[in-house]
Amino acid sequence: MKKLLGLLPLFAIAYLACLVFWGKNETIQAKTLPPITELWQVTKISDGDTLTVVNTDKKKLKIRFCGIDAPEKKQSLGKESTDLLTKLIKDSENQVVISRIEIDRYQRTVAEVFSFKPDGSEVFINEELVKNGLAYHYKQYSDNCPNRNVIALAENIAKSKKIGVWSGGHVPPWEYRKNKRRK
């Protein structure tokens, strides 16, 4: 834990550098930057894009990943998406860095989520899920995500490799939920 806390300043610098880099390549509307990132302990993984975390003050948050939509548990690839998220979390000893973006209509904290590999290198979990074809870039809900371009590029990689949700015949989760509501 101390090792991860020591990496937070480095993470903040890298995060700001990404914002500056991406800002040079597009027109950015004035947006409020997310609050300083925080280290949290994962207590529950609900599915491939939702988890519950707690901080050292015992504050509990339900997190919805910013800019992505993973297959639902009962959908094709739902288990694989959840399994990849579980692996990424376990690799960092259940510790994640949360960059809060907003609160959604279900009162979940929408966030970009990062973890660290055992060697200390950073993992942008939102990107990893999309890059591995186990989540979609949720374009209509990614405008406030500082790293939406990274997520879009990750989706292009998965599409070009025709992996996961891009391997054919998969129903996007938003369509799956819409069809379930109709029944």
Buried (B, 14 or more C-beta within 10 A) or exposed (E): EEEBEEBBEEBBEEBEEBBEEBEEEEEEEEEEEBEEBBBBBBEEBBBBBBBBBBEEEEEEBBBBBBBBBBBBEEBBBBBBBBBBBBEBBEBBBBBBBBBBBBEEEEEBBBBBBBBBEEEEEBBBBBBBBBBBBBBBBBEEBBEBBBBBBBBBBBBEBBBEEEBBBBEEEBBBBBEBEEEEEEE
